[in-house]
Amino acid sequence: MTLVAGIDSSTQSCKVVIRDADTGALIRSGRASHPDGTEVDPEFWFAALQEAIAQAGGLDDVAAISVGGQQHGMVVLDATGAVIRPALLWNDTRSAQAARDIITEAGDGDSEAGAAYWAQRTGTLPVSSITLAKLRWLKDHEPDNAAKVAAVCLPHDWLSWRLAGYGPGSGVEGLAALGTDRSDASGTGYYRAAEKSYDLKALEQHLGHAPILPAVAGPLESIGRTATGALIGPGAGDNAAAGLGVGATVGDVVMSLGTSGTVFAVADAPSADATGLVAGFADATGNYLPLVCTLNATRIFDATANLLQVSLTELNDLALSANTGSNGLTLLPYFDGERTPNLPDATGSLHGITRANYTAPNLARSAVEAIICSLADGLRALEAQGVQAQRIILVGGGAQSTAVQQIAAQVLGLPIIIPAPGEYVADGAARQAAGVLAGAFPQWTQDSTEVPAAEATPHVLERYRSLVSSQWLEK
């Protein structure tokens, strides 16, 4: 049996899965936690990786390994290969003003012109999470550290580099061995995925100079070997790795219901959205991965269950017992503001209340319909960029709800695929590792449930969108 390893180094933890390269069967696994915070010394990631590897029984018998990781994080290295300062993670918002400055300066003071410029240049508008904005913040607030930057990489790049035996003291020759893939590079703000090249001018302008950058490997290229001789795959950003893990192909749209929501598609052409709603990322196979985020997802279910004093299972049953459309009750789920549409100051609201429809089942169903409608708005943004959805792959904690599954099939009018619960990012990295060995991605068998497209219920989405427009978009 030939074994491969996949790693998911996320914000919260590091997970390792070891699978049979031929069948994808899980052989063993391990997990270790990361420290809290929006800036972290990368050495904590490496320590967690070593702990997770040990829990998984080591890598001595593994033929190839690949790392999937949180996107956008800024890891800056000096000329010796040492980390200059703690890495700024994707969710560190101190760079928000830097992002605004980058856009405004590109438009000579006109933010709309600047947004159009960046949409065409890289396919992604700089926001606080993007690496380029963090580098601009470093230049503006820590100029001495900015001047020391000899190389910039992302969390998954740095871990792959460490697995290859490099680290502090490796020097410029070691920095030249840094490698990455298109998917993670496309989330930096200084990589042009459509042209497969870095935008060095952007780095010179916003960092002050162009440092060494990881070489961008093809989807099935090895970027090195571990000390035990295992091939190291190019790795991927977490969403691209998850796409690999669930077997998404062109025409598939992946909807993830976690604390927040994510909607992304596998597309054969790049996107360029000047509104900033759609990030024009690349995927891990050579295609593209236009992506939309929402702020509100399963926390709305939690809040509604708490209000009704029921469990999430009971909330699911209540929602299924109500009529389609919740008998006229409509929830706008902007409890924490919203990202899609871009309404950071919005609040949630409940509409259409009558004495007849103000019941627990209708309230439960309105919460589920609201989240599906919110994700449908994400899908609409993708479709405006040319995405043609053929089916929906539903993942995340909320995807296991039968109410979510059935209501999604009705509101979206597309077949719904629900993969068996798993570590999709680590699984995708393992699948990439197997592909590096074989020269082609393996077709691993995957357990999943399918919910056929249901009879369309357009009135649910129409009523929801009408309220969004009247309550917020026209303000």
Secondary structure by P-SEA (a helix, b strand, c coil): cbbbbbbbbcccbbbbbbcccccccccccccccccccccccaaaaaaaaaaaaaaacccccccbbbbbbbcbbbbbbcccccccccccccccccaaaaaaaaaaaaacccaaaaaaaaaaacccccccccaaaaaaaaaaccaaaaaaccccccaaaaaaaaaacccccccaaaaaaccccaaaaaacccccccccccaaaaaaacccccccccccccccccccccccbbbbcccccaaaaaaaaacccccbbbbbbccbbbbbbbccbbbbbcccccccccccccbbbbbbbbcccaaaaaaaaaaacccaaaaaaaaaaccccccccccccccccccccccccbbbbccccccccccaaaaaaaaaaaaaaaaaaaaaaaaaaccccccccccccccccaaaaaaaaaaacbbbbbccccaaaaaaaaaaaaaaaacccccccccccccccccccaaaaaaaaaaaaaccccc
